[in-house]
Amino acid sequence: MVNKTLNYYNQNADSFIEGTVTVNFKEVQDKFLQLLSGKKILDFGCGSGRDTLYFLKSGFDVTATDGSGELCKYASEYTGIKVKQMLFQDLDDVDYYDGIWACSSILHLPKDELRIVMNKMSRALKSDGIIYTSFKYGNFEGERNGRFFTDFTIDEFTDFVKDVKEMAIEEYWITGDVRPGREDEKWLNLILRKIAF
């Protein structure tokens, strides 16, 4: 299933980039940056590189990764840094990042894999580090438009995150899609913080 999703992004890289790279996401980007206690960010599934570039221009030290080779090529060119091609499951950093930005990215994992990856994300964060992530709002899990999606309501995610070590929901909000013509699609936005117990 992961391969099918990656194939989708490799085959549709141009249209995906065109639909996302110029989207104004400043409000959420700034909220994330203001919560950081240091400079090290992982852009986890960076897509076009839109957010990586914003964070770099804001003076942060950014590591960017994506599973799609085509998106990595574009994002490397667009941001001026080398974007690492990597699957979410291959994250193995420990106590390294102040923040992980996973905007509309880890939602492509089935719940059993997502649980493993989120524990790896927690391990990769410094104590008191934060994660921003977003999921389509709902309770669907499966293939949609050629890609795999796991959707969440806040109640379901609250229950789900109990299995992620040292991670707590600090804030959540629900928004419409920022892309033109898709305002009716709802998104669950989350700020999670690594709590030392």
Number of C-alpha atoms within 10 A of each C-alpha: 14 14 12 13 21 22 18 16 22 17 13 13 20 14 10 16 18 11 13 16 16 11 13 13 14 11 8 13 17 13 12 17 19 10 16 18 13 15 15 19 26 23 24 26 26 27 29 28 28 19 23 31 20 16 19 17 11 11 9 16 16 21 19 27 26 25 24 24 18 20 27 26 16 18 27 19 14 16 19 13 16 15 26 20 17 17 16 22 14 9 16 11 13 13 13 15 26 23 30 25 24 20 22 20 20 21 20 22 22 17 16 8 13 19 18 14 21 21 16 20 29 26 22 21 24 20 18 17 25 30 30 22 20 23 24 22 19 15 12 13 16 13 14 11 8 13 18 20 23 21 22 21 16 17 8 12 16 13 9 14 17 13 13 19 18 18 24 17 16 12 11 14 11 16 14 14 14 16 13 8 8 10 11 10 13 16 21 21 21 21 19 23 22 24 15 10 7
